[in-house]
Amino acid sequence: MPKINITDVVLRDAHQSLFATRMRTEDMLPICPKLDAIGYWSLECWGGATFDACVRFLKEDPWERLRTLREALPNTRLQMLLRGQNLLGYRHYSDDVVRAFVKRSAENGMDVFRIFDALNDLRNLKTAIEATKAAGKHAQGTICYTVSPVHTVDGFVKMGKELAAMGCDSIAIKDMAGLLTPFVTADLVKALKDSVDLPLHLHSHATAGLADMCHMKAIENGCDTIDTAISSMAGGTSHSPTESMVAALRGTEYDTGLDLEAIQEVGMYFYQVRKKYHQFESDFTGVDTRVQVNQVPGGMISNLANQLKEQNAIDRMNAVLDEIPRVRKDLGYPPLVTPTSQIVGTQAVMNVLTEKRYQSITNEVKLYLQGRYGAAPAPVDATLQQQAIGKEDIVDCRPADLLNPELERLTKEIGSLAGSEEDILTYAMFPEIGRTFLEHRAAGTLVPEPLEPPPSNVAKSAPTEFNINVHGESYHIKVTGAGHKGQAERHFYFTIDDIPEEVVVETLDELVLTGGTEGAVKKAIAGKRPKPTQPGHVTTSMPGNIVDVLVNEGDSVTAGQSVLVTEAMKMETEIQASIAGTVTGVFVAKGDAVNPDEVLLEITP
């Protein structure tokens, strides 16, 4: 038996960290026979952000991905990352949903459940661990490593003991931001091994350039398994290269027993695959020692960069990275891992883009400050808490104890669109995009986002950048892509004065379709909302989508009353009435994409 085991994260965390979780199943399957023959302890291939990305961007059924990978990797343990009571979504789910999700994941082929809670509140792991054990699968209790005035080695060891008492089969140290340093790693691993008689796994990102050294110190002090990524998908915000660690340990008492030459073949395959996703790469996924200050995890940096780019605000990245530690302190030093990384990151973005801290507070921050995600590691800022939740009660019990069973209600809500329990659970994770996904699947109209469409995707006779005049207004148009030909409805992507837009064109004649692109753009521009000029014009501070419209034309509203709910960067925000008065215009509907400097509602005093 090898002394040290390897878990390769190439099918999940590597591409989540480097190019926003965009790898498609079609690019995983060809290499699966070689991956399966390596002899890894496990392959991490599901969970984390993959479920969201499949449904939201790739238009793949994540459950079908799991089943397909199970069939393609018959000899290797499959591993997933599960967010405890949050599962794979961004809120807490009732216990019956958690049990059903774990049960169906196990039955569809999952072997190892790495279970964590973003706040290290172990109450939020209890149901998922019990469900994993009931399914006869491996429950890996996880410690989210972070650095703050309230996080200590003794505290992490106490967590390890509690996870063992909860019935976990192994323990993982999850260093999602690459904050571990070699000698701290040695102390932490030794303390855990001295205190807990369970296999210990180390998951450490290479963001700060320290992961290789941390792995070696962990191994020297008793760590049993390390997470690595194939070399062409390693380094920076990803992980230590698999080949490098195998080579470093070869011929020693810690030899992994893995065939280095065979692993290198896998690396060459993913070297080519990575090129396909170059549009999602960013300048923020290399080695960056600033992580020791801003503490931003690799996957969070990758997604932040992509989301800021979509909002034409990539130039504000450094300001956001500076703001994140300040928001984290205000919220009581939560570890930065999903969903707290999104909660903190999105609020930091809003603080920067609005140029006024906490002018807008996301719904998730409000719920966090109320205690609905669990207990914060340290006291939160009392003034911010008062501003966000007012006189609402603070939750001090396990948050899921306040939730009624949900599965029956969710089943009725989604109705005949769900053909299986898995479909119901997809809807449960993401009600809006889940329903849309199931509707399009039923209609046969699922179309994944384009992969940097080549110029040939837009006919040579059609311009790709031009100025256009409509009703006396001049706009600069740049066509950035188009969906595949032959679709009944074809998507066109462009910018209008640098603001991203998308239109769906019903295909009547492919020969004139691209020539009609300009007409589609004119139609989109003609429907543009007016620019705000009056105090009663309600706007959004960030580009996003309308989740709900809370008022109707003719309604009376008070200043500060919530009138809209928007979603940006996967977080929801309530938009309040700017003045008291009567709603005299509603310019948005549920599902609409919106941008700053547009009037969404008009209120007349």
C-alpha positions as CSV (number, residue, x, y, z in Angstrom):
1,M,0.0,0.0,0.0
2,P,1.3,3.5,-0.8
3,K,2.3,5.7,2.1
4,I,0.6,8.8,0.7
5,N,-2.6,8.9,-1.3
6,I,-3.6,11.5,-3.9
7,T,-6.9,13.0,-4.7
8,D,-6.9,14.8,-8.0
9,V,-9.2,17.8,-8.3
10,V,-8.9,18.3,-12.1
11,L,-12.6,17.6,-12.8
12,R,-13.8,20.1,-10.2
13,D,-11.8,22.5,-8.2
14,A,-9.0,23.1,-10.7
15,H,-11.3,24.5,-13.4
16,Q,-13.5,26.2,-10.7
17,S,-10.3,28.1,-9.6
18,L,-8.9,28.8,-13.0
19,F,-11.8,29.4,-15.4
20,A,-15.0,29.8,-13.4
21,T,-16.1,26.2,-13.4
22,R,-16.8,26.1,-17.1
23,M,-15.4,22.8,-18.2
24,R,-18.0,20.7,-20.0
25,T,-18.6,17.0,-19.6
26,E,-17.7,16.4,-23.2
27,D,-14.1,17.5,-22.4
28,M,-13.9,15.2,-19.4
29,L,-15.0,11.9,-20.9
30,P,-12.3,11.2,-23.5
31,I,-9.6,11.1,-20.8
32,C,-11.6,9.2,-18.2
33,P,-10.2,5.7,-19.1
34,K,-6.6,7.0,-18.4
35,L,-7.7,8.8,-15.2
36,D,-9.4,5.7,-14.0
37,A,-6.2,3.7,-14.5
38,I,-4.0,6.0,-12.4
39,G,-4.9,4.6,-9.0
40,Y,-5.9,7.9,-7.3
41,W,-7.5,7.6,-3.8
42,S,-10.3,9.6,-5.4
43,L,-11.2,12.0,-8.1
44,E,-13.1,15.2,-7.1
45,C,-15.6,15.7,-9.9
46,W,-18.9,17.2,-8.5
47,G,-20.3,19.6,-6.0
48,G,-18.9,23.0,-5.2
49,A,-19.9,25.4,-8.1
50,T,-20.2,22.6,-10.7
51,F,-23.9,22.1,-10.1
52,D,-24.7,25.8,-10.5
53,A,-22.5,26.2,-13.6
54,C,-24.0,23.2,-15.3
55,V,-27.5,24.6,-14.9
56,R,-26.8,28.3,-15.3
57,F,-24.2,28.4,-18.0
58,L,-23.5,25.0,-19.6
59,K,-27.1,23.9,-19.9
60,E,-26.1,20.4,-18.7
61,D,-28.0,18.2,-16.3
62,P,-25.6,17.9,-13.4
63,W,-27.2,14.6,-12.3
64,E,-26.5,13.2,-15.8
65,R,-22.9,14.4,-15.5
66,L,-22.6,12.4,-12.3
67,R,-24.1,9.3,-13.8
68,T,-21.9,9.6,-16.9
69,L,-18.7,10.0,-14.9
70,R,-19.6,7.1,-12.6
71,E,-19.9,4.9,-15.7
72,A,-16.7,6.3,-17.2
73,L,-14.7,5.9,-13.9
74,P,-15.7,2.4,-12.6
75,N,-12.5,1.8,-10.6
76,T,-12.0,5.1,-8.9
77,R,-13.8,6.7,-5.9
78,L,-15.8,9.8,-6.9
79,Q,-15.7,12.7,-4.5
80,M,-17.8,15.8,-4.1
81,L,-17.8,19.0,-2.1
82,L,-21.0,19.4,-0.1
83,R,-21.8,22.6,1.8
84,G,-23.5,21.0,4.8
85,Q,-27.0,22.4,5.3
86,N,-26.5,24.6,2.2
87,L,-25.9,21.5,0.0
88,L,-24.9,23.1,-3.4
89,G,-27.1,26.2,-3.1
90,Y,-26.7,29.5,-1.2
91,R,-29.2,29.1,1.6
92,H,-30.0,26.5,4.3
93,Y,-32.4,23.7,3.2
94,S,-34.7,21.7,5.4
95,D,-33.5,18.4,6.7
96,D,-35.7,16.4,4.4
97,V,-34.2,18.1,1.4
98,V,-30.7,17.5,2.7
99,R,-31.4,13.8,3.3
100,A,-32.9,13.4,-0.2
101,F,-30.1,15.2,-1.9
102,V,-27.4,13.0,-0.2
103,K,-29.4,9.8,-0.9
104,R,-29.9,10.6,-4.6
105,S,-26.2,11.7,-4.9
106,A,-25.1,8.4,-3.5
107,E,-27.5,6.4,-5.7
108,N,-26.3,8.2,-8.8
109,G,-22.7,7.3,-8.1
110,M,-21.0,9.5,-5.4
111,D,-18.7,7.8,-3.0
112,V,-17.0,10.4,-0.8
113,F,-18.8,13.4,0.6
114,R,-16.5,16.2,1.8
115,I,-18.9,18.1,4.0
116,F,-18.2,21.5,5.4
117,D,-19.9,24.6,6.8
118,A,-18.7,28.1,5.8
119,L,-18.8,29.2,9.4
120,N,-17.4,26.0,10.8
121,D,-20.7,25.7,12.7
122,L,-20.8,22.0,13.2
123,R,-24.5,22.0,13.8
124,N,-24.9,22.6,10.1
125,L,-23.0,19.4,9.3
126,K,-25.0,17.0,11.4
127,T,-27.8,16.0,9.0
128,A,-25.5,15.7,6.0
129,I,-23.1,13.5,7.9
130,E,-26.0,11.3,9.2
131,A,-27.4,11.0,5.6
132,T,-24.0,10.0,4.2
133,K,-23.5,7.3,6.7
134,A,-27.1,6.1,6.2
135,A,-26.3,5.7,2.5
136,G,-23.2,3.7,3.3
137,K,-20.8,6.2,1.9
138,H,-17.7,8.0,3.1
139,A,-18.4,11.0,5.3
140,Q,-15.4,13.4,5.3
141,G,-15.8,16.0,8.0
142,T,-14.1,19.3,7.0
143,I,-12.3,22.1,8.8
144,C,-12.3,25.4,6.9
145,Y,-8.9,26.8,7.7
146,T,-8.7,30.6,8.0
147,V,-6.7,33.2,9.8
148,S,-8.2,35.8,12.2
149,P,-8.0,37.0,15.8
150,V,-10.4,34.2,16.8
151,H,-9.1,31.2,14.8
152,T,-6.4,29.0,16.5
153,V,-4.8,25.6,16.2
154,D,-6.5,24.6,19.5
155,G,-9.9,25.6,18.1
156,F,-9.3,23.6,14.9
157,V,-8.3,20.5,17.0
158,K,-11.5,20.9,19.0
159,M,-13.4,20.8,15.8
160,G,-11.6,17.7,14.7
161,K,-12.5,15.9,17.9
162,E,-16.2,16.9,17.5
163,L,-16.2,15.7,13.8
164,A,-14.8,12.3,14.9
165,A,-17.5,12.1,17.6
166,M,-20.2,12.8,14.9
167,G,-19.1,9.6,13.0
168,C,-16.9,11.0,10.2
169,D,-14.7,8.5,8.4
170,S,-11.9,11.0,7.8
171,I,-11.1,14.7,8.3
172,A,-10.0,17.2,5.8
173,I,-8.3,20.5,6.3
174,K,-9.7,22.8,3.7
175,D,-7.3,25.7,3.0
176,M,-9.4,27.2,0.3
177,A,-7.5,30.5,0.2
178,G,-4.0,29.2,0.4
179,L,-3.4,30.8,3.8
180,L,-1.5,27.9,5.4
181,T,2.2,28.4,5.8
182,P,4.6,25.4,6.1
183,F,5.3,25.5,9.8
184,V,1.7,26.3,10.8
185,T,0.7,23.3,8.6
186,A,3.2,21.1,10.5
187,D,1.8,22.2,13.9
188,L,-1.8,21.8,12.8
189,V,-1.4,18.4,11.3
190,K,0.6,17.1,14.2
191,A,-1.9,18.4,16.7
192,L,-4.8,16.8,14.8
193,K,-3.1,13.5,14.3
194,D,-2.2,13.4,18.1
195,S,-5.8,14.1,19.0
196,V,-8.0,12.3,16.5
197,D,-7.6,8.7,15.2
198,L,-8.9,9.2,11.7
199,P,-7.2,9.6,8.3
200,L,-6.3,13.2,7.6
201,H,-6.5,14.9,4.2
202,L,-5.1,18.3,3.2
203,H,-6.6,20.5,0.6
204,S,-4.5,23.6,0.0
205,H,-4.6,26.1,-2.9
206,A,-1.3,27.3,-4.4
207,T,-2.4,31.0,-4.5
208,A,0.4,32.2,-2.2
209,G,3.0,29.9,-3.7
210,L,3.3,27.9,-0.5
211,A,1.2,24.8,-1.2
212,D,4.0,22.4,-2.2
213,M,5.9,23.2,1.0
214,C,2.7,22.9,3.1
215,H,2.0,19.4,1.6
216,M,5.5,18.3,2.5
217,K,5.3,19.5,6.0
218,A,1.8,17.9,6.3
219,I,3.2,14.5,5.0
220,E,6.1,14.6,7.4
221,N,3.7,15.1,10.3
222,G,1.2,12.3,9.5
223,C,-1.1,13.5,6.8
224,D,-2.5,10.6,4.8
225,T,-3.9,12.1,1.6
226,I,-3.2,15.3,-0.3
227,D,-5.2,17.1,-3.0
228,T,-3.4,18.0,-6.2
229,A,-4.3,19.1,-9.7
230,I,-2.9,17.8,-13.0
231,S,0.0,20.1,-13.9
232,S,-1.6,21.8,-16.9
233,M,-4.5,22.8,-14.5
234,A,-2.3,23.5,-11.5
235,G,-0.6,26.4,-9.8
236,G,-1.8,29.9,-8.8
237,T,-5.3,29.8,-7.5
238,S,-5.5,26.1,-8.3
239,H,-3.4,23.5,-6.5
240,S,0.0,21.8,-6.4
241,P,0.8,19.9,-9.6
242,T,0.0,16.2,-9.3
243,E,3.1,15.2,-11.2
244,S,5.4,17.3,-9.1
245,M,4.2,15.9,-5.8
246,V,4.4,12.3,-7.2
247,A,7.9,13.0,-8.4
248,A,8.9,14.6,-5.1
249,L,7.8,11.6,-3.1
250,R,9.0,8.9,-5.5
251,G,11.6,6.5,-4.0
252,T,11.0,7.7,-0.5
253,E,9.0,6.3,2.4
254,Y,6.1,8.4,1.3
255,D,6.1,7.1,-2.3
256,T,2.5,7.4,-3.8
257,G,3.0,4.3,-6.0
258,L,1.5,6.2,-9.0
259,D,2.9,6.0,-12.5
260,L,4.4,9.4,-13.3
261,E,4.5,8.8,-17.1
262,A,0.8,7.8,-17.2
263,I,-0.1,10.9,-15.2
264,Q,1.9,13.1,-17.6
265,E,-0.3,11.8,-20.5
266,V,-3.3,13.1,-18.6
267,G,-1.6,16.5,-18.2
268,M,-0.9,16.8,-21.9
269,Y,-4.6,16.2,-22.6
270,F,-5.8,18.9,-20.3
271,Y,-3.1,21.3,-21.7
272,Q,-5.1,21.2,-24.9
273,V,-8.5,21.3,-23.2
274,R,-7.7,24.4,-21.2
275,K,-7.2,26.4,-24.4
276,K,-10.9,26.0,-25.2
277,Y,-11.9,28.0,-22.2
278,H,-9.5,30.9,-22.6
279,Q,-12.2,33.5,-22.5
280,F,-12.8,32.7,-18.8
281,E,-9.2,33.0,-17.8
282,S,-8.2,36.1,-15.9
283,D,-5.2,38.1,-14.7
284,F,-6.0,37.1,-11.2
285,T,-5.4,33.4,-11.1
286,G,-1.6,33.3,-10.9
287,V,0.5,33.3,-7.7
288,D,-0.5,36.2,-5.6
289,T,1.0,36.6,-2.2
290,R,-1.6,39.3,-1.4
291,V,-3.9,36.4,-0.4
292,Q,-2.0,36.5,2.9
293,V,-3.7,39.9,3.4
294,N,-7.0,39.8,1.5
295,Q,-7.6,36.0,2.2
296,V,-9.6,35.6,-1.1
297,P,-9.9,31.9,-2.2
298,G,-8.8,30.9,-5.7
299,G,-12.3,30.0,-7.0
300,M,-13.6,33.3,-5.6
301,I,-11.0,35.3,-7.4
302,S,-11.7,33.5,-10.7
303,N,-15.4,34.1,-10.3
304,L,-15.0,37.7,-9.1
305,A,-12.9,38.6,-12.1
306,N,-15.4,37.0,-14.5
307,Q,-18.3,38.8,-12.8
308,L,-16.6,42.2,-12.7
309,K,-15.7,41.7,-16.3
310,E,-19.3,41.2,-17.2
311,Q,-20.2,44.4,-15.4
312,N,-17.4,46.3,-17.2
313,A,-15.8,46.9,-13.8
314,I,-12.7,44.7,-14.0
315,D,-10.6,47.9,-13.3
316,R,-12.0,47.9,-9.8
317,M,-10.7,44.5,-8.8
318,N,-7.9,45.8,-6.6
319,A,-10.4,48.1,-4.7
320,V,-12.6,45.1,-4.2
321,L,-9.7,42.9,-2.9
322,D,-8.9,45.7,-0.4
323,E,-12.5,46.0,0.7
324,I,-13.1,42.3,1.3
325,P,-11.1,42.1,4.6
326,R,-13.0,45.1,5.9
327,V,-16.3,43.5,5.2
328,R,-15.1,40.2,6.6
329,K,-14.2,41.9,9.9
330,D,-17.6,43.6,10.0
331,L,-19.2,40.2,9.7
332,G,-17.2,38.6,12.5
333,Y,-14.4,37.0,10.5
334,P,-16.2,34.2,8.6
335,P,-13.9,31.9,6.6
336,L,-14.2,32.8,2.9
337,V,-15.7,29.8,1.3
338,T,-19.0,29.3,-0.5
339,P,-21.5,30.8,0.4
340,T,-19.7,33.2,2.8
341,S,-17.2,34.1,0.0
342,Q,-20.1,35.2,-2.2
343,I,-21.8,37.0,0.6
344,V,-18.7,38.9,1.6
345,G,-17.4,39.3,-2.0
346,T,-20.7,40.6,-3.4
347,Q,-21.1,43.1,-0.6
348,A,-17.5,44.3,-1.1
349,V,-18.3,44.8,-4.8
350,M,-21.4,46.8,-4.0
351,N,-19.5,48.9,-1.5
352,V,-16.9,49.7,-4.1
353,L,-19.2,50.2,-7.1
354,T,-21.7,52.4,-5.2
355,E,-18.7,54.3,-3.6
356,K,-20.6,54.3,-0.3
357,R,-20.2,51.4,2.1
358,Y,-23.4,49.5,2.8
359,Q,-25.6,52.0,0.9
360,S,-27.1,48.7,-0.4
361,I,-27.0,45.6,1.6
362,T,-27.7,42.2,0.0
363,N,-30.5,40.0,1.4
364,E,-27.8,37.4,2.1
365,V,-25.9,39.8,4.4
366,K,-29.1,40.6,6.2
367,L,-29.8,36.9,6.8
368,Y,-26.2,36.3,7.8
369,L,-26.4,39.1,10.4
370,Q,-29.6,37.7,11.7
371,G,-27.9,34.4,12.3
372,R,-29.7,32.4,9.6
373,Y,-26.5,30.9,8.3
374,G,-25.2,29.9,11.8
375,A,-23.1,31.4,14.5
376,A,-20.5,34.0,13.3
377,P,-17.0,33.1,14.6
378,A,-16.7,36.5,16.3
379,P,-19.1,39.4,17.2
380,V,-20.4,41.3,14.2
381,D,-20.4,45.0,13.8
382,A,-23.4,46.1,16.0
383,T,-24.1,49.3,13.9
384,L,-24.2,47.4,10.7
385,Q,-26.4,44.6,12.2
386,Q,-28.9,47.3,13.4
387,Q,-28.9,48.9,10.0
388,A,-29.5,45.6,8.2
389,I,-32.1,43.9,10.4
390,G,-33.6,46.5,12.6
391,K,-35.7,45.0,15.3
392,E,-35.9,41.5,13.8
393,D,-35.0,38.7,16.2
394,I,-31.5,37.1,16.3
395,V,-31.4,33.4,15.5
396,D,-29.4,31.5,18.1
397,C,-30.5,27.9,17.4
398,R,-29.4,25.7,14.5
399,P,-31.0,27.7,11.6
400,A,-32.5,24.6,9.9
401,D,-34.5,23.9,13.1
402,L,-36.7,26.9,12.0
403,L,-37.4,25.3,8.6
404,N,-40.5,23.2,7.9
405,P,-40.1,20.2,5.6
406,E,-39.9,21.5,2.0
407,L,-39.7,18.5,-0.3
408,E,-43.4,18.0,-0.7
409,R,-44.0,21.7,-1.4
410,L,-41.2,21.9,-3.9
411,T,-42.5,18.8,-5.7
412,K,-45.9,20.5,-6.1
413,E,-44.4,23.8,-7.2
414,I,-42.4,22.3,-10.1
415,G,-45.1,19.9,-11.0
416,S,-44.8,18.0,-14.3
417,L,-41.6,19.7,-15.4
418,A,-39.8,17.4,-13.0
419,G,-39.4,13.9,-14.4
420,S,-37.5,12.6,-11.4
421,E,-36.6,13.3,-7.8
422,E,-33.3,14.6,-9.1
423,D,-35.2,17.3,-11.1
424,I,-37.0,18.3,-8.0
425,L,-33.7,18.7,-6.2
426,T,-32.3,20.8,-9.1
427,Y,-35.3,23.1,-8.7
428,A,-34.8,23.1,-4.9
429,M,-31.2,24.3,-5.3
430,F,-31.9,27.1,-7.8
431,P,-35.7,27.8,-8.2
432,E,-35.4,30.4,-10.9
433,I,-32.7,29.1,-13.1
434,G,-33.7,25.5,-12.2
435,R,-37.2,26.0,-13.5
436,T,-35.9,27.8,-16.7
437,F,-33.5,24.9,-17.3
438,L,-36.2,22.3,-17.0
439,E,-38.5,24.3,-19.2
440,H,-35.9,24.6,-21.9
441,R,-35.0,20.9,-21.6
442,A,-38.6,19.9,-22.1
443,A,-38.8,22.2,-25.1
444,G,-35.5,21.0,-26.5
445,T,-34.1,24.5,-26.5
446,L,-31.1,24.2,-24.2
447,V,-28.2,26.2,-25.6
448,P,-25.0,26.5,-23.7
449,E,-23.2,29.9,-23.5
450,P,-21.0,30.4,-26.5
451,L,-17.3,29.6,-26.2
452,E,-15.5,32.7,-27.6
453,P,-17.3,32.4,-31.0
454,P,-14.9,32.7,-33.9
455,P,-15.6,35.4,-36.5
456,S,-17.3,32.8,-38.7
457,N,-20.2,32.7,-36.2
458,V,-21.3,36.0,-37.6
459,A,-21.7,36.1,-41.4
460,K,-18.8,37.9,-43.3
461,S,-21.3,40.2,-44.8
462,A,-22.5,41.5,-41.4
463,P,-20.5,44.1,-39.6
464,T,-19.3,43.2,-36.1
465,E,-18.7,46.8,-34.9
466,F,-20.7,49.9,-36.0
467,N,-22.5,53.0,-34.9
468,I,-26.2,53.2,-35.2
469,N,-28.7,56.1,-34.9
470,V,-32.2,55.4,-33.5
471,H,-34.7,58.2,-32.9
472,G,-31.9,60.8,-32.8
473,E,-29.8,58.8,-30.3
474,S,-26.4,57.5,-31.4
475,Y,-25.1,54.1,-30.0
476,H,-21.8,52.3,-30.5
477,I,-22.5,48.6,-31.2
478,K,-20.0,45.7,-31.0
479,V,-21.3,42.2,-31.8
480,T,-19.3,39.8,-29.6
481,G,-20.9,36.5,-30.5
482,A,-23.8,34.5,-31.8
483,G,-25.3,31.1,-31.0
484,H,-25.1,28.2,-33.3
485,K,-26.8,28.3,-36.7
486,G,-29.8,26.0,-37.2
487,Q,-31.5,26.9,-34.0
488,A,-35.2,27.9,-34.1
489,E,-34.2,30.8,-31.8
490,R,-30.6,32.1,-32.1
491,H,-28.9,34.2,-29.5
492,F,-26.8,37.2,-30.4
493,Y,-24.4,38.8,-27.9
494,F,-23.2,42.4,-28.3
495,T,-22.4,45.6,-26.3
496,I,-24.3,48.9,-26.6
497,D,-22.0,51.6,-25.4
498,D,-19.9,49.0,-23.6
499,I,-23.0,47.5,-21.8
500,P,-23.4,43.8,-22.5
501,E,-26.7,42.9,-24.1
502,E,-28.3,39.7,-25.5
503,V,-31.2,39.2,-27.9
504,V,-33.0,36.1,-29.1
505,V,-33.8,36.2,-32.8
506,E,-36.4,33.9,-34.3
507,T,-34.7,32.3,-37.3
508,L,-36.9,32.7,-40.5
509,D,-34.2,32.6,-43.1
510,E,-30.6,31.8,-42.3
511,L,-29.5,33.7,-45.4
512,V,-30.8,37.0,-44.1
513,L,-30.5,36.3,-40.4
514,T,-27.1,37.8,-39.9
515,G,-28.0,40.7,-42.1
516,G,-30.9,41.2,-39.7
517,T,-28.6,41.5,-36.7
518,E,-28.7,45.3,-37.0
519,G,-32.5,45.1,-36.9
520,A,-32.4,43.0,-33.8
521,V,-30.1,45.6,-32.2
522,K,-32.4,48.4,-33.2
523,K,-35.3,46.6,-31.5
524,A,-33.3,46.1,-28.3
525,I,-32.3,49.8,-28.3
526,A,-35.8,51.0,-29.0
527,G,-36.9,49.1,-25.8
528,K,-34.1,50.6,-23.6
529,R,-35.4,52.1,-20.4
530,P,-35.1,55.9,-19.8
531,K,-32.2,57.3,-17.9
532,P,-32.9,58.6,-14.4
533,T,-33.5,62.3,-14.0
534,Q,-35.9,62.6,-11.1
535,P,-35.7,61.7,-7.4
536,G,-38.6,59.2,-7.9
537,H,-36.7,57.2,-10.5
538,V,-35.7,53.9,-9.0
539,T,-32.4,52.4,-10.3
540,T,-30.0,49.5,-9.4
541,S,-26.4,50.0,-8.4
542,M,-25.2,46.9,-10.2
543,P,-26.0,45.0,-13.4
544,G,-28.2,42.0,-12.7
545,N,-31.6,40.4,-13.2
546,I,-35.0,41.1,-11.7
547,V,-36.0,38.3,-9.3
548,D,-39.3,39.9,-8.2
549,V,-41.4,43.0,-8.7
550,L,-43.0,43.8,-5.3
551,V,-45.4,46.6,-6.4
552,N,-47.7,47.5,-9.2
553,E,-48.5,50.7,-11.0
554,G,-50.9,52.7,-8.9
555,D,-49.6,51.4,-5.6
556,S,-48.7,53.9,-2.8
557,V,-45.2,53.4,-1.3
558,T,-43.2,54.9,1.5
559,A,-39.6,56.0,1.3
560,G,-37.3,53.0,2.0
561,Q,-40.0,50.4,1.2
562,S,-38.8,47.4,-0.8
563,V,-40.1,47.6,-4.4
564,L,-37.9,45.2,-6.4
565,V,-35.6,42.3,-5.8
566,T,-32.6,41.9,-8.1
567,E,-29.9,39.3,-8.4
568,A,-26.3,40.1,-9.1
569,M,-23.3,37.7,-8.7
570,K,-25.7,35.1,-7.4
571,M,-26.8,37.3,-4.5
572,E,-30.2,38.9,-4.1
573,T,-30.7,42.6,-3.1
574,E,-33.9,44.4,-2.3
575,I,-34.2,47.8,-4.0
576,Q,-36.1,50.4,-1.9
577,A,-38.3,53.3,-3.0
578,S,-36.2,56.4,-3.2
579,I,-39.2,58.7,-2.1
580,A,-42.7,58.3,-0.9
581,G,-45.5,58.5,-3.4
582,T,-47.4,56.6,-6.1
583,V,-45.9,54.1,-8.5
584,T,-46.6,55.7,-11.9
585,G,-44.4,53.5,-14.1
586,V,-43.1,49.9,-13.9
587,F,-40.4,49.3,-16.6
588,V,-39.3,45.8,-15.7
589,A,-40.7,42.3,-15.2
590,K,-39.4,39.2,-13.5
591,G,-36.4,37.8,-15.3
592,D,-35.4,41.0,-17.0
593,A,-31.7,42.0,-17.2
594,V,-31.1,45.4,-15.8
595,N,-28.2,47.9,-15.7
596,P,-27.3,51.0,-13.7
597,D,-28.5,54.3,-15.1
598,E,-31.8,52.8,-16.1
599,V,-35.2,53.7,-14.6
600,L,-36.7,50.5,-13.3
601,L,-39.7,52.1,-11.5
602,E,-41.1,55.6,-11.5
603,I,-42.5,57.0,-8.3
604,T,-44.4,60.3,-8.3
605,P,-44.7,62.2,-5.0
